[in-house]
Amino acid sequence: MLTRKLSAYLFFMIGFGCLLFPSLSSAEKFPTKPIRVIVPTGPGGSTDVTSRVVASVIHQYLGQPMIIQLKGGAAGTIGMAAAFKEKADGYTLVFGTGNHTSIVPHVRNVPYDSLNDFIPVFKVNNDPYLIVGLPKKYKSFKDLITDMKANPGKRSYASNGMYGNGHSMILKIELDAGVKFKHVPFKGGGPAMKALFGGHVDTSGGLFATANTLGNYRNGKLSILAIASAERSKVVPEVPTFRELGVDFVYQLWRGFLVKQGTPQDRIDIIVDALYKTMKDKTFLKLLKSISGGGPNPSSGKEFKDMILAEHKQFGGIFKQVGVKKK
């Protein structure tokens, strides 16, 4: 009899507790609808393409699809500002890069604090920045510099945005090599590469996954003139590093997810768990290798945050060296 009364009492209290504290089970219910991913770049760039590779697989592990929404412009500040205005509920993520957290805030007045208003959730991968040209004009970095010195201020360069990572690269080239580019900023790496192939500019910045850069290079349609890695890349070992060529510039562009500060940790944990599972998925690995030549190198939590902080400090030093001030 006592056992029956105790069982009835416990059943009542558990039910009553669920009514009083429905949030205790919120993590189990999340997500109950698609998650929107704001990509603060233009179409066809490496960040856009990589976000779609992740989205094509993660629904199997998250239980809901990720919907990619491009919001390029102003070197990513339009997309970042849009994400900052959303609720901190885990249903809006940013798939961004170091351009958005560590570079642009040094040179633009933005309506958010990139280091404190967003939480670094998960880094998917990173690869080195490149300067590229068409083979009929430039087959090496030496060809480019020789031509630029013979034609000062006349050779153009397409970047993914004013004072973005691609623009930062040529500022360092100009400083160390003693040349001057005619800078043409675009809303993302994809449009910049399109301008190069269309004959509208002489050179462009990019990454392996930008508008099929790696594939076009391997097919002889594009020249990779230099690479911003500390050592030569295993993907293209024949391409010299900037340091070998006298330009002290090393930059690995990361791509990863951020959420607005205040997002519940249990929801972040669910997203991170699904992402780690995605990183091991055979379909994902095959797709990522086809566009970037390599695999993921994921990180999350403190490791990811510390990397962003170090990178933020690095670019603060570069802009101080070249004399760029915030506008």
C-alpha positions as CSV (number, residue, x, y, z in Angstrom):
1,M,0.0,0.0,0.0
2,L,2.8,2.4,1.0
3,T,4.6,1.5,-2.3
4,R,1.5,2.4,-4.3
5,K,1.1,5.7,-2.5
6,L,4.7,6.5,-3.0
7,S,4.6,5.6,-6.7
8,A,1.5,7.8,-7.1
9,Y,3.1,10.7,-5.3
10,L,6.3,10.5,-7.4
11,F,4.3,10.3,-10.6
12,F,2.4,13.4,-9.6
13,M,5.5,15.3,-8.6
14,I,7.3,14.5,-11.8
15,G,4.4,15.6,-13.9
16,F,4.0,18.7,-11.8
17,G,7.7,19.5,-12.1
18,C,7.5,19.2,-15.9
19,L,4.8,21.8,-15.9
20,L,6.7,24.2,-13.7
21,F,10.1,23.6,-15.4
22,P,9.5,22.9,-19.1
23,S,12.9,24.4,-20.0
24,L,14.6,21.3,-18.4
25,S,13.8,19.3,-21.5
26,S,14.4,22.2,-24.0
27,A,17.7,20.7,-25.2
28,E,16.0,17.4,-26.1
29,K,13.5,19.3,-28.3
30,F,16.0,21.5,-30.1
31,P,15.9,22.0,-33.0
32,T,12.2,21.8,-33.9
33,K,12.5,23.8,-37.1
34,P,15.1,24.6,-39.8
35,I,18.2,26.6,-38.7
36,R,19.1,29.6,-40.7
37,V,22.7,30.2,-41.6
38,I,23.7,33.7,-42.6
39,V,26.8,33.7,-44.8
40,P,28.2,37.2,-45.0
41,T,29.8,36.8,-48.4
42,G,28.8,36.8,-52.1
43,P,27.8,33.8,-54.2
44,G,30.4,31.3,-55.4
45,G,33.2,32.1,-52.9
46,S,34.8,29.5,-50.8
47,T,32.7,30.4,-47.7
48,D,29.5,30.1,-49.6
49,V,30.5,26.8,-51.2
50,T,31.8,25.2,-48.0
51,S,28.6,26.2,-46.1
52,R,26.5,24.4,-48.6
53,V,28.7,21.3,-48.4
54,V,28.1,21.2,-44.6
55,A,24.3,21.9,-45.1
56,S,24.0,19.1,-47.6
57,V,24.9,16.5,-44.9
58,I,24.3,17.8,-41.4
59,H,20.5,17.4,-41.5
60,Q,21.1,13.7,-40.9
61,Y,22.7,14.4,-37.5
62,L,20.8,17.6,-36.5
63,G,17.3,16.4,-37.4
64,Q,16.5,19.6,-39.2
65,P,18.0,21.3,-42.3
66,M,20.3,24.2,-42.4
67,I,19.0,26.9,-44.7
68,I,21.9,29.0,-46.3
69,Q,21.2,32.7,-46.7
70,L,23.8,34.9,-48.4
71,K,24.2,38.4,-47.1
72,G,27.3,39.8,-48.7
73,G,28.5,43.4,-48.9
74,A,30.6,45.9,-46.9
75,A,33.3,43.2,-46.3
76,G,30.8,41.0,-44.4
77,T,29.4,43.7,-42.0
78,I,25.9,43.6,-43.5
79,G,25.6,39.9,-42.8
80,M,27.1,40.1,-39.4
81,A,24.9,43.0,-38.4
82,A,21.8,41.1,-39.6
83,A,22.8,38.1,-37.4
84,F,23.4,40.4,-34.4
85,K,19.8,41.6,-34.6
86,E,18.3,38.1,-34.4
87,K,17.3,36.3,-31.3
88,A,19.9,34.4,-29.4
89,D,18.0,31.1,-29.6
90,G,20.2,29.0,-31.8
91,Y,18.0,29.2,-34.8
92,T,20.2,31.7,-36.5
93,L,23.9,31.0,-37.1
94,V,26.7,32.8,-38.9
95,F,29.0,30.9,-41.2
96,G,31.9,33.3,-41.2
97,T,35.6,33.7,-41.5
98,G,38.5,35.5,-39.9
99,N,37.7,38.3,-42.2
100,H,34.6,39.0,-40.2
101,T,36.0,38.7,-36.7
102,S,39.6,39.6,-36.9
103,I,40.1,41.9,-39.9
104,V,37.1,44.2,-40.7
105,P,36.6,45.4,-37.1
106,H,40.1,47.0,-37.2
107,V,39.2,49.1,-40.3
108,R,35.5,49.8,-40.1
109,N,33.1,51.1,-37.4
110,V,30.6,48.2,-37.1
111,P,27.4,48.0,-35.0
112,Y,28.6,45.0,-33.0
113,D,31.6,43.8,-31.1
114,S,33.0,40.8,-33.1
115,L,34.8,39.3,-30.1
116,N,32.1,39.8,-27.5
117,D,28.8,39.8,-29.2
118,F,29.3,36.5,-30.9
119,I,30.3,33.0,-29.6
120,P,32.7,31.0,-31.6
121,V,30.9,27.6,-32.0
122,F,32.8,25.5,-34.5
123,K,35.6,25.8,-37.0
124,V,35.2,23.5,-40.0
125,N,38.4,24.0,-41.9
126,N,41.0,26.5,-43.0
127,D,43.3,26.9,-46.0
128,P,45.9,29.5,-47.1
129,Y,45.1,32.6,-49.1
130,L,46.3,32.8,-52.7
131,I,47.0,35.4,-55.4
132,V,46.1,34.2,-58.9
133,G,46.2,35.3,-62.5
134,L,45.6,34.0,-66.0
135,P,48.4,31.9,-67.4
136,K,48.5,33.9,-70.7
137,K,49.6,36.9,-68.7
138,Y,51.4,35.7,-65.5
139,K,53.0,32.3,-64.9
140,S,54.8,33.4,-61.7
141,F,54.9,36.0,-58.9
142,K,58.1,37.4,-60.4
143,D,56.2,38.0,-63.7
144,L,53.6,40.0,-61.9
145,I,56.0,42.1,-59.9
146,T,58.2,42.8,-62.9
147,D,55.2,43.9,-64.9
148,M,53.9,46.1,-62.0
149,K,57.2,47.9,-61.6
150,A,57.2,48.6,-65.4
151,N,53.6,49.8,-65.2
152,P,53.2,51.5,-61.8
153,G,49.6,51.7,-60.6
154,K,48.2,50.3,-63.7
155,R,47.7,46.6,-62.8
156,S,44.4,45.7,-61.2
157,Y,43.5,43.3,-58.4
158,A,40.0,42.0,-57.5
159,S,39.3,41.3,-53.9
160,N,36.4,40.0,-51.8
161,G,35.8,43.4,-50.3
162,M,37.3,46.6,-49.1
163,Y,39.7,45.8,-46.2
164,G,38.8,42.2,-46.3
165,N,41.4,39.4,-46.2
166,G,42.1,39.7,-49.9
167,H,42.7,43.4,-49.6
168,S,44.9,42.9,-46.5
169,M,47.1,40.6,-48.6
170,I,47.9,43.2,-51.3
171,L,48.5,45.9,-48.7
172,K,51.3,43.7,-47.4
173,I,52.6,42.9,-51.0
174,E,52.7,46.6,-51.8
175,L,54.6,47.3,-48.6
176,D,57.2,44.5,-49.0
177,A,57.6,44.4,-52.8
178,G,57.4,48.2,-53.4
179,V,54.5,48.1,-55.9
180,K,51.0,49.5,-56.2
181,F,47.8,47.7,-57.2
182,K,44.7,49.2,-58.6
183,H,42.3,47.7,-56.1
184,V,38.8,46.6,-57.3
185,P,36.7,45.3,-54.4
186,F,33.7,42.9,-55.0
187,K,31.0,41.4,-52.7
188,G,32.8,38.1,-52.3
189,G,35.5,36.0,-53.8
190,G,33.2,34.4,-56.4
191,P,32.4,37.7,-58.2
192,A,36.1,38.7,-57.9
193,M,37.2,35.5,-59.7
194,K,34.5,36.0,-62.3
195,A,35.9,39.4,-63.1
196,L,39.4,37.8,-63.6
197,F,38.1,35.2,-66.0
198,G,36.1,37.9,-67.8
199,G,39.3,39.9,-68.4
200,H,38.2,42.9,-66.3
201,V,41.1,42.7,-63.8
202,D,44.7,41.4,-64.0
203,T,44.8,39.4,-60.8
204,S,42.6,38.2,-57.9
205,G,42.8,36.8,-54.4
206,G,41.2,33.6,-53.6
207,L,41.3,30.2,-51.9
208,F,41.3,26.6,-53.3
209,A,37.5,26.4,-53.1
210,T,36.8,29.9,-54.5
211,A,34.9,29.5,-57.8
212,N,36.7,26.1,-58.5
213,T,40.2,27.7,-58.2
214,L,41.9,24.4,-57.5
215,G,40.2,22.7,-60.4
216,N,40.9,25.6,-62.8
217,Y,44.6,25.6,-61.7
218,R,44.9,21.9,-62.3
219,N,43.3,22.2,-65.7
220,G,45.7,24.9,-66.7
221,K,43.1,27.8,-66.8
222,L,44.6,29.6,-63.8
223,S,48.0,30.4,-62.4
224,I,48.5,30.4,-58.6
225,L,51.3,32.9,-58.2
226,A,52.0,32.6,-54.5
227,I,50.5,31.1,-51.4
228,A,50.1,32.5,-47.9
229,S,51.2,29.5,-45.9
230,A,54.2,29.2,-43.6
231,E,55.4,26.2,-45.7
232,R,54.6,25.0,-49.1
233,S,51.2,23.4,-49.4
234,K,50.9,19.6,-49.9
235,V,48.0,20.4,-52.3
236,V,50.2,22.5,-54.6
237,P,53.8,21.9,-53.5
238,E,55.2,23.6,-56.7
239,V,53.7,27.0,-55.7
240,P,56.1,29.1,-53.6
241,T,55.1,30.8,-50.3
242,F,55.0,34.6,-50.0
243,R,57.9,34.5,-47.6
244,E,60.0,32.7,-50.1
245,L,59.3,35.6,-52.5
246,G,60.1,38.3,-50.0
247,V,56.6,39.1,-48.7
248,D,56.1,38.5,-45.0
249,F,52.5,37.4,-45.2
250,V,51.1,34.2,-43.7
251,Y,47.3,33.7,-43.5
252,Q,45.1,30.7,-43.2
253,L,41.5,31.6,-43.8
254,W,39.2,29.6,-41.4
255,R,35.6,29.0,-42.0
256,G,33.2,28.3,-39.1
257,F,30.0,28.9,-37.2
258,L,29.3,31.7,-34.7
259,V,26.1,32.4,-32.7
260,K,24.9,35.5,-31.0
261,Q,26.0,35.9,-27.4
262,G,23.4,34.7,-25.0
263,T,22.5,31.5,-27.0
264,P,21.8,28.7,-24.5
265,Q,24.8,26.4,-24.1
266,D,22.7,23.2,-24.3
267,R,21.6,24.3,-27.8
268,I,25.2,25.1,-28.8
269,D,26.2,21.7,-27.6
270,I,23.6,20.0,-29.8
271,I,24.9,21.9,-32.9
272,V,28.5,21.1,-32.1
273,D,27.8,17.4,-31.7
274,A,26.0,17.3,-35.0
275,L,28.9,19.2,-36.7
276,Y,31.5,16.8,-35.3
277,K,29.5,13.9,-36.7
278,T,29.3,15.6,-40.0
279,M,33.0,16.0,-40.1
280,K,33.4,12.2,-40.2
281,D,30.7,11.6,-42.8
282,K,32.0,10.0,-46.0
283,T,29.9,12.1,-48.3
284,F,31.0,15.3,-46.6
285,L,34.6,14.3,-46.7
286,K,34.4,13.5,-50.4
287,L,32.7,16.8,-51.2
288,L,35.0,18.9,-49.2
289,K,38.1,17.3,-50.8
290,S,36.7,17.9,-54.2
291,I,36.5,21.7,-53.6
292,S,39.5,22.4,-51.3
293,G,41.9,19.5,-51.9
294,G,41.9,18.6,-48.3
295,G,39.8,17.6,-45.3
296,P,38.4,19.3,-42.3
297,N,40.4,20.4,-39.3
298,P,37.7,21.1,-36.7
299,S,37.9,22.9,-33.4
300,S,35.4,24.3,-31.0
301,G,35.0,26.1,-27.7
302,K,38.1,27.7,-26.1
303,E,40.5,26.4,-28.8
304,F,38.5,28.1,-31.5
305,K,38.1,31.3,-29.5
306,D,41.8,31.5,-28.7
307,M,42.7,31.2,-32.4
308,I,40.4,34.1,-33.2
309,L,41.9,36.3,-30.5
310,A,45.4,35.6,-31.7
311,E,44.4,36.3,-35.3
312,H,42.7,39.6,-34.3
313,K,45.9,40.7,-32.7
314,Q,48.0,39.7,-35.8
315,F,45.9,41.8,-38.1
316,G,45.9,44.8,-35.7
317,G,49.6,44.7,-36.1
318,I,49.5,44.5,-39.9
319,F,47.2,47.5,-40.3
320,K,49.3,49.5,-37.9
321,Q,52.4,48.7,-39.9
322,V,50.8,49.8,-43.3
323,G,49.1,52.8,-41.7
324,V,45.5,51.9,-42.2
325,K,43.1,53.6,-39.8
326,K,39.5,52.7,-38.9
327,K,36.8,54.5,-40.9
